[in-house]
Amino acid sequence: MVNGLNKHQARKTHSTHTFLQKGEKISCRESIKGSGANGKSGAYSPRTHLWRKRTRMLSMDDLFKGRQFDREIIILCVRWYLRFKLSFRDLVEMMAERGISLAHTTIMRWIARYVPEFEKRWNRFACRVGTSWRVDETYVKIKGKWTYLYRAVDKQGKTVDFLLRAKRDVAAAKAFFRRAFKSQGRLPQKITLDGYQASHRAAREILGEHQRGKRTKIRSSKYLNNLIEQDHRSTKFRLGPMLGMKRFRSASITIAGIELIHRIRKGQFTLGRLRIKDNRAPAVWNAVLAA
């Protein structure tokens, strides 16, 4: 007997308690994924083996265990696809010139599997952004329909956060602000928006939930928001050649990878403690992923 319960009941109670803890974790991931990879709620199920693998920090050997190709090839293909205007078949052809034969669907699966893991590992070295934010949304076509990518940068142009949503309304804007506040761990001093009133209402309501929310100034300035408008270009530049994506979840994962590459190019990560002697991209990526 354990606290009045027999062993079977105790195990059952412990199992239920463990599941509730995992449920709480997945709820947190849905609101603060650095990925923005969480465009829709419930993207990962706690009942699946895939979810458990993505929430643990696996070793490099375990991360690529069972893969037919060497991990350097996998990282290279994922990195090049996210960085350059290449299709999956372009990468297949480029790998073939190196004597490596693979299918374009293989690279597609690598993107879906490794982008969330890469983002999680890079985020351990992320720098804190400024307290003056520029917030705006842009359009992304998925399966022939326009969806909305909410993004924010600080006044220095550093990416604050991003979130892909199916609709452009108050609920979507509130989800983005809630996610951005939680990922940064503090409220900004200023939030600059365009003239869309749904975003203004969402910002006021979310800030009203915080004790210090009244200290944050909400303003509208088309001139100041030119910074975020220009920053959209890097994401749109890469998404353009894809000619529209087919699934919301795969689109959100791909966009998270593109945003990760963009943040790396902006220098939003502090890697000094890794003491990387070789500054070339392959060496940097291997050091970060293995840390």
VOPAGU-2260 file (C-alpha; in pm, 1 decimal, decimal comma):
REM VOPAGU-2260
SITE   aa  ch    i         X         Y         Z
SITE  MET   A    0       0,0       0,0       0,0
SITE  VAL   A    1     127,7     349,8     -88,0
SITE  ASN   A    2     -65,2     632,4      84,1
SITE  GLY   A    3    -377,2     414,9      96,3
SITE  LEU   A    4    -338,3     290,2    -263,6
SITE  ASN   A    5    -227,0     -48,6    -383,0
SITE  LYS   A    6      68,7     -79,0    -621,0
SITE  HIS   A    7    -149,7     -95,2    -932,6
SITE  GLN   A    8    -338,5     223,5    -837,2
SITE  ALA   A    9     -14,6     398,8    -743,5
SITE  ARG   A   10     140,4     317,8   -1080,2
SITE  LYS   A   11    -173,7     433,9   -1258,2
SITE  THR   A   12    -177,7     760,0   -1061,9
SITE  HIS   A   13     192,4     818,6   -1133,0
SITE  SER   A   14     137,2     751,5   -1504,2
SITE  THR   A   15    -151,6    1000,7   -1515,5
SITE  HIS   A   16      57,3    1260,4   -1333,1
SITE  THR   A   17     343,7    1211,9   -1578,9
SITE  PHE   A   18     108,3    1253,9   -1874,4
SITE  LEU   A   19     -31,4    1576,7   -1729,4
SITE  GLN   A   20     320,5    1711,7   -1693,4
SITE  LYS   A   21     387,2    1633,7   -2058,0
SITE  GLY   A   22      59,2    1798,3   -2149,4
SITE  GLU   A   23     174,4    2112,7   -1974,3
SITE  LYS   A   24     504,8    2101,3   -2161,4
SITE  ILE   A   25     341,0    2070,9   -2499,5
SITE  SER   A   26     112,9    2363,5   -2419,1
SITE  CYS   A   27     423,0    2568,3   -2342,1
SITE  ARG   A   28     586,6    2465,0   -2669,0
SITE  GLU   A   29     281,4    2574,3   -2862,0
SITE  SER   A   30     317,3    2924,6   -2724,4
SITE  ILE   A   31     694,8    2977,3   -2720,9
SITE  LYS   A   32     849,9    2767,0   -2995,9
SITE  GLY   A   33    1140,1    2965,7   -3119,2
SITE  SER   A   34    1030,3    2814,7   -3431,9
SITE  GLY   A   35     743,5    2992,0   -3495,4
SITE  ALA   A   36     713,6    2644,8   -3611,8
SITE  ASN   A   37     395,4    2612,2   -3421,4
SITE  GLY   A   38     160,5    2795,8   -3655,1
SITE  LYS   A   39    -126,1    2565,5   -3551,8
SITE  SER   A   40    -189,8    2442,3   -3202,8
SITE  GLY   A   41    -146,1    2073,7   -3141,2
SITE  ALA   A   42     132,0    2034,1   -3395,6
SITE  TYR   A   43     295,1    1774,4   -3174,5
SITE  SER   A   44     111,6    1507,7   -2977,8
SITE  PRO   A   45     245,7    1386,1   -2641,9
SITE  ARG   A   46     130,4    1037,4   -2731,0
SITE  THR   A   47     368,5    1005,6   -3024,3
SITE  HIS   A   48     727,0     884,2   -3016,3
SITE  LEU   A   49     820,6    1171,9   -3247,8
SITE  TRP   A   50     715,6    1432,5   -2990,5
SITE  ARG   A   51     922,5    1272,0   -2716,3
SITE  LYS   A   52    1231,4    1271,3   -2934,8
SITE  ARG   A   53    1194,7    1639,4   -3022,5
SITE  THR   A   54    1156,4    1753,1   -2663,5
SITE  ARG   A   55    1472,1    1577,1   -2543,7
SITE  MET   A   56    1819,2    1707,9   -2615,1
SITE  LEU   A   57    1966,5    1407,6   -2792,5
SITE  SER   A   58    2334,9    1350,2   -2846,2
SITE  MET   A   59    2464,8    1397,0   -3200,3
SITE  ASP   A   60    2496,5    1020,9   -3246,3
SITE  ASP   A   61    2139,0     961,3   -3132,0
SITE  LEU   A   62    2007,7    1255,1   -3332,9
SITE  PHE   A   63    2126,5    1101,6   -3660,1
SITE  LYS   A   64    2101,8     737,5   -3555,1
SITE  GLY   A   65    1966,5     505,4   -3821,1
SITE  ARG   A   66    2012,6     750,0   -4107,7
SITE  GLN   A   67    2149,3     613,2   -4432,4
SITE  PHE   A   68    2354,5     924,3   -4505,6
SITE  ASP   A   69    2631,4    1086,5   -4306,5
SITE  ARG   A   70    2523,7    1368,4   -4076,4
SITE  GLU   A   71    2744,2    1623,0   -4258,4
SITE  ILE   A   72    2541,7    1557,1   -4574,7
SITE  ILE   A   73    2213,2    1597,4   -4389,6
SITE  ILE   A   74    2316,8    1924,1   -4223,2
SITE  LEU   A   75    2454,8    2056,8   -4551,2
SITE  CYS   A   76    2134,8    1984,2   -4746,1
SITE  VAL   A   77    1911,3    2132,9   -4477,3
SITE  ARG   A   78    2130,2    2442,3   -4443,8
SITE  TRP   A   79    2156,5    2503,4   -4818,0
SITE  TYR   A   80    1784,9    2454,4   -4876,4
SITE  LEU   A   81    1696,5    2710,1   -4609,7
SITE  ARG   A   82    1962,4    2961,7   -4712,5
SITE  PHE   A   83    1961,3    2961,0   -5093,0
SITE  LYS   A   84    1698,1    2969,4   -5366,0
SITE  LEU   A   85    1725,9    2596,7   -5434,0
SITE  SER   A   86    1456,8    2336,9   -5489,4
SITE  PHE   A   87    1478,2    1984,0   -5354,6
SITE  ARG   A   88    1564,4    1859,0   -5704,4
SITE  ASP   A   89    1839,0    2121,3   -5735,6
SITE  LEU   A   90    1998,4    1976,7   -5423,5
SITE  VAL   A   91    1959,1    1623,1   -5555,8
SITE  GLU   A   92    2147,9    1724,0   -5869,5
SITE  MET   A   93    2419,1    1900,8   -5671,2
SITE  MET   A   94    2467,6    1598,5   -5446,3
SITE  ALA   A   95    2480,9    1371,8   -5752,6
SITE  GLU   A   96    2782,3    1569,4   -5878,5
SITE  ARG   A   97    2950,3    1475,4   -5551,5
SITE  GLY   A   98    2872,4    1110,1   -5606,0
SITE  ILE   A   99    2581,5    1100,5   -5358,8
SITE  SER   A  100    2253,0     956,7   -5485,7
SITE  LEU   A  101    1936,6    1050,1   -5296,8
SITE  ALA   A  102    1571,2    1131,9   -5362,7
SITE  HIS   A  103    1415,6    1475,9   -5327,4
SITE  THR   A  104    1163,2    1333,0   -5080,1
SITE  THR   A  105    1453,7    1235,1   -4855,6
SITE  ILE   A  106    1560,1    1599,3   -4824,0
SITE  MET   A  107    1196,7    1692,3   -4764,4
SITE  ARG   A  108    1183,6    1453,6   -4468,9
SITE  TRP   A  109    1512,6    1590,6   -4335,9
SITE  ILE   A  110    1364,6    1941,0   -4329,6
SITE  ALA   A  111    1059,4    1825,9   -4134,7
SITE  ARG   A  112    1264,4    1618,9   -3892,0
SITE  TYR   A  113    1567,7    1837,2   -3821,7
SITE  VAL   A  114    1462,7    2201,9   -3849,1
SITE  PRO   A  115    1282,1    2201,2   -3508,9
SITE  GLU   A  116    1580,1    2025,1   -3351,5
SITE  PHE   A  117    1834,1    2264,0   -3506,3
SITE  GLU   A  118    1630,8    2565,0   -3397,0
SITE  LYS   A  119    1610,6    2437,0   -3039,8
SITE  ARG   A  120    1987,0    2386,5   -3023,8
SITE  TRP   A  121    2072,6    2724,3   -3172,6
SITE  ASN   A  122    1831,8    2901,7   -2937,7
SITE  ARG   A  123    2049,7    2805,5   -2641,4
SITE  PHE   A  124    2298,0    3068,2   -2765,6
SITE  ALA   A  125    2046,5    3338,9   -2860,6
SITE  CYS   A  126    2107,9    3699,8   -2757,1
SITE  ARG   A  127    1837,5    3911,4   -2598,6
SITE  VAL   A  128    1681,5    4166,2   -2833,0
SITE  GLY   A  129    1603,6    4530,6   -2763,8
SITE  THR   A  130    1292,9    4673,2   -2598,5
SITE  SER   A  131    1160,5    4879,8   -2889,3
SITE  TRP   A  132     971,8    4650,1   -3128,0
SITE  ARG   A  133     839,2    4693,6   -3480,3
SITE  VAL   A  134     552,7    4451,9   -3548,8
SITE  ASP   A  135     392,8    4371,0   -3882,5
SITE  GLU   A  136     247,4    4081,9   -4079,3
SITE  THR   A  137     310,4    3959,2   -4431,3
SITE  TYR   A  138     140,5    3710,3   -4662,2
SITE  VAL   A  139     234,7    3350,9   -4734,9
SITE  LYS   A  140      43,6    3132,0   -4979,2
SITE  ILE   A  141     -29,9    2775,9   -4864,1
SITE  LYS   A  142    -227,3    2538,1   -5083,7
SITE  GLY   A  143    -359,0    2826,4   -5290,5
SITE  LYS   A  144    -477,1    3029,2   -4989,6
SITE  TRP   A  145    -317,4    3329,6   -4827,4
SITE  THR   A  146    -204,3    3291,1   -4467,6
SITE  TYR   A  147     -40,7    3548,0   -4242,3
SITE  LEU   A  148     309,3    3553,6   -4100,1
SITE  TYR   A  149     335,1    3779,4   -3795,1
SITE  ARG   A  150     687,7    3906,7   -3735,7
SITE  ALA   A  151     864,0    4152,8   -3506,7
SITE  VAL   A  152    1211,2    4307,1   -3499,6
SITE  ASP   A  153    1371,4    4551,3   -3258,1
SITE  LYS   A  154    1497,4    4894,0   -3364,3
SITE  GLN   A  155    1836,1    4741,9   -3452,8
SITE  GLY   A  156    1667,8    4498,4   -3693,4
SITE  LYS   A  157    1714,0    4187,9   -3479,2
SITE  THR   A  158    1435,4    3933,5   -3505,2
SITE  VAL   A  159    1215,0    3920,0   -3194,1
SITE  ASP   A  160     974,4    3641,7   -3292,3
SITE  PHE   A  161     740,1    3520,9   -3564,3
SITE  LEU   A  162     420,6    3319,5   -3593,8
SITE  LEU   A  163     230,8    3176,9   -3890,9
SITE  ARG   A  164    -146,6    3196,0   -3862,4
SITE  ALA   A  165    -434,1    3104,0   -4090,7
SITE  LYS   A  166    -624,9    3427,6   -4020,6
SITE  ARG   A  167    -546,4    3793,5   -3968,2
SITE  ASP   A  168    -756,2    3893,5   -3669,8
SITE  VAL   A  169    -741,6    3985,7   -3302,9
SITE  ALA   A  170    -697,3    3625,8   -3188,6
SITE  ALA   A  171    -400,9    3574,2   -3420,3
SITE  ALA   A  172    -235,0    3899,2   -3310,2
SITE  LYS   A  173    -289,0    3812,2   -2942,8
SITE  ALA   A  174    -134,0    3470,0   -2996,6
SITE  PHE   A  175     170,7    3634,6   -3150,7
SITE  PHE   A  176     214,1    3892,6   -2872,7
SITE  ARG   A  177     166,5    3630,4   -2603,2
SITE  ARG   A  178     428,3    3412,4   -2768,4
SITE  ALA   A  179     675,6    3699,1   -2816,8
SITE  PHE   A  180     645,0    3820,8   -2456,8
SITE  LYS   A  181     699,6    3472,5   -2321,8
SITE  SER   A  182     992,5    3390,6   -2548,2
SITE  GLN   A  183    1172,1    3713,7   -2453,6
SITE  GLY   A  184    1088,0    3689,0   -2085,6
SITE  ARG   A  185    1000,0    4058,2   -2056,7
SITE  LEU   A  186     772,9    4325,8   -2197,9
SITE  PRO   A  187     902,0    4580,9   -2449,6
SITE  GLN   A  188     905,6    4951,4   -2374,0
SITE  LYS   A  189     757,0    5042,5   -2712,6
SITE  ILE   A  190     554,5    4855,2   -2974,6
SITE  THR   A  191     525,5    5016,1   -3316,7
SITE  LEU   A  192     237,9    4892,0   -3536,1
SITE  ASP   A  193      77,6    4981,0   -3866,0
SITE  GLY   A  194    -273,3    5121,5   -3883,2
SITE  TYR   A  195    -452,9    4785,6   -3861,6
SITE  GLN   A  196    -679,6    4820,2   -3556,5
SITE  ALA   A  197    -699,6    4448,4   -3475,8
SITE  SER   A  198    -329,3    4451,8   -3390,9
SITE  HIS   A  199    -370,0    4758,2   -3170,1
SITE  ARG   A  200    -658,1    4599,0   -2983,1
SITE  ALA   A  201    -468,8    4271,9   -2937,3
SITE  ALA   A  202    -162,9    4453,5   -2801,2
SITE  ARG   A  203    -372,9    4653,6   -2552,5
SITE  GLU   A  204    -556,2    4344,1   -2428,9
SITE  ILE   A  205    -243,2    4133,4   -2389,2
SITE  LEU   A  206     -56,5    4412,0   -2210,9
SITE  GLY   A  207    -357,8    4452,4   -1983,8
SITE  GLU   A  208    -295,3    4100,0   -1856,0
SITE  HIS   A  209      42,2    4208,0   -1713,5
SITE  GLN   A  210      99,1    4425,7   -1408,6
SITE  ARG   A  211     359,1    4635,6   -1589,1
SITE  GLY   A  212     173,3    4640,6   -1919,0
SITE  LYS   A  213      79,2    5007,8   -1878,8
SITE  ARG   A  214     447,1    5100,8   -1906,5
SITE  THR   A  215     460,8    4977,9   -2266,3
SITE  LYS   A  216     381,5    5244,2   -2523,7
SITE  ILE   A  217     179,4    5139,7   -2829,2
SITE  ARG   A  218     220,0    5366,0   -3130,2
SITE  SER   A  219     150,8    5369,2   -3501,0
SITE  SER   A  220     415,1    5493,0   -3743,3
SITE  LYS   A  221     446,8    5398,2   -4108,1
SITE  TYR   A  222     793,5    5554,2   -4121,4
SITE  LEU   A  223     931,5    5357,7   -3826,3
SITE  ASN   A  224     775,6    5036,0   -3953,5
SITE  ASN   A  225     976,7    5055,7   -4275,4
SITE  LEU   A  226    1238,8    4854,8   -4088,6
SITE  ILE   A  227    1016,5    4549,0   -4047,7
SITE  GLU   A  228     881,7    4591,4   -4400,8
SITE  GLN   A  229    1236,7    4568,5   -4532,3
SITE  ASP   A  230    1310,7    4271,9   -4307,3
SITE  HIS   A  231    1021,7    4077,5   -4460,0
SITE  ARG   A  232    1221,3    4063,3   -4782,2
SITE  SER   A  233    1465,6    3798,2   -4663,0
SITE  THR   A  234    1183,2    3557,9   -4582,6
SITE  LYS   A  235     984,1    3640,1   -4896,4
SITE  PHE   A  236    1301,0    3612,2   -5104,0
SITE  ARG   A  237    1338,8    3247,4   -5001,8
SITE  LEU   A  238     969,4    3157,4   -5007,7
SITE  GLY   A  239     914,2    3297,2   -5358,0
SITE  PRO   A  240    1082,1    3015,1   -5554,4
SITE  MET   A  241     884,2    2754,0   -5359,1
SITE  LEU   A  242     572,4    2854,7   -5556,8
SITE  GLY   A  243     340,7    2797,9   -5264,1
SITE  MET   A  244     352,4    2524,5   -5001,7
SITE  LYS   A  245     100,2    2244,7   -4960,3
SITE  ARG   A  246      62,0    2195,0   -4585,8
SITE  PHE   A  247      36,7    2440,5   -4300,9
SITE  ARG   A  248     256,2    2240,5   -4065,0
SITE  SER   A  249     536,1    2185,7   -4317,6
SITE  ALA   A  250     517,2    2552,3   -4413,6
SITE  SER   A  251     553,8    2663,2   -4051,3
SITE  ILE   A  252     855,9    2435,6   -4003,7
SITE  THR   A  253    1020,3    2560,2   -4322,9
SITE  ILE   A  254     960,9    2923,7   -4226,8
SITE  ALA   A  255    1110,4    2855,8   -3883,9
SITE  GLY   A  256    1424,5    2726,9   -4055,4
SITE  ILE   A  257    1442,2    3028,5   -4285,3
SITE  GLU   A  258    1404,7    3262,3   -3988,1
SITE  LEU   A  259    1678,4    3071,9   -3803,7
SITE  ILE   A  260    1920,4    3121,4   -4094,0
SITE  HIS   A  261    1823,7    3488,8   -4107,0
SITE  ARG   A  262    1896,8    3529,8   -3734,9
SITE  ILE   A  263    2234,7    3360,3   -3777,2
SITE  ARG   A  264    2324,2    3602,1   -4056,5
SITE  LYS   A  265    2224,3    3893,8   -3831,9
SITE  GLY   A  266    2461,2    3771,6   -3561,3
SITE  GLN   A  267    2191,8    3709,6   -3300,0
SITE  PHE   A  268    2381,2    3426,0   -3131,0
SITE  THR   A  269    2673,2    3440,7   -2887,5
SITE  LEU   A  270    2913,2    3153,9   -2957,6
SITE  GLY   A  271    3218,9    3275,5   -2766,0
SITE  ARG   A  272    3209,7    3000,7   -2506,2
SITE  LEU   A  273    3233,1    2735,1   -2777,7
SITE  ARG   A  274    3580,3    2866,5   -2872,0
SITE  ILE   A  275    3539,8    2776,3   -3237,6
SITE  LYS   A  276    3872,3    2803,4   -3417,3
SITE  ASP   A  277    3732,6    2741,3   -3765,2
SITE  ASN   A  278    3478,4    3011,2   -3856,6
SITE  ARG   A  279    3349,4    2835,4   -4164,9
SITE  ALA   A  280    2979,6    2747,6   -4157,5
SITE  PRO   A  281    3016,1    2364,1   -4136,1
SITE  ALA   A  282    3246,8    2388,4   -3833,2
SITE  VAL   A  283    3021,5    2642,1   -3659,9
SITE  TRP   A  284    2710,6    2432,8   -3715,6
SITE  ASN   A  285    2878,5    2114,8   -3590,7
SITE  ALA   A  286    2999,6    2293,8   -3277,4
SITE  VAL   A  287    2656,6    2441,1   -3197,5
SITE  LEU   A  288    2464,6    2119,3   -3259,2
SITE  ALA   A  289    2708,0    1912,0   -3055,0
SITE  ALA   A  290    2727,2    2154,8   -2759,5
